[in-house]
Amino acid sequence: MSGLEELVIHNAQPSSLGAKVFQALVVQPAHARDLGKWGAPLCPLLQRFGLRYDRWLRPSEQIDLIPVFKSIIQSREHSNCALESFALWIRSDQTDPLELIEESQMSKEGFRRLADESGTEPYLFHPTRMKWTRKVRN
């Protein structure tokens, strides 16, 4: 998988693959004391990543993938393993994906739309720091 440049995973629901699986795509410092050198993540040449779900989260599901998606994008953009595209289909009938990368950076609009679909709400939205809180639905 080290030479893989494009990967689209089709899953029935987000709970099929947990956050730990996606953590393998996050670039980590090679050594804690040497933050200038980065360890290669799973699929270091990956440029286009997509997740195609038949359905997105239900209100009863407590899986929060948004911070993990953010970590994947941010860690890679600060290394030599940057992604060009992170596409997300959250319904089986969705033809155009929700793009989480725009002009080689994290897409604010993409994450706002994803937060709305997930029942979360950004209360602080800064390009380098986003925090999310669960919205109560009636």
Steps between C-alpha positions, in 0.01 A plus 500: 500500500800730515462595130124559514398848372120470505275317745120503525344287773132404465334423832143448609532731801765699691504254789638231265846657524592677820722800558801275574507376141513857370773595749739289289470769229614777738864605465678484836837650600771234461642581844339703776811719537551553126179661374663596169506140378177320422430128509333353194130420551313215338488582126763778501447576128122526536371811323127433461299346782127431505243348730168388353235416759151367433384703797657747742471509878171455679426727798552204737851426367779664695783463248677830442708468185526873424810557721665192345433626145642838602814333644559304181483814285701727730776251578549426132497863386791572737707213362603370159189274493232762427163392360357667190146379566295360788154412367213384716167351393263481797197353323466228239301734272759780516659556158749778581725444800552743784859622450699559818805647321480816295800661325744273690355598838227386733162610366309710756178462302546122469546462874207732577274286278634180659444640851141583407441150361659348811291696747803687626553870488830687469519755781851610420606486140860598434710354214745337738267429791143372480298382794170319477214449740204265468176677409184382674232395248135494594 
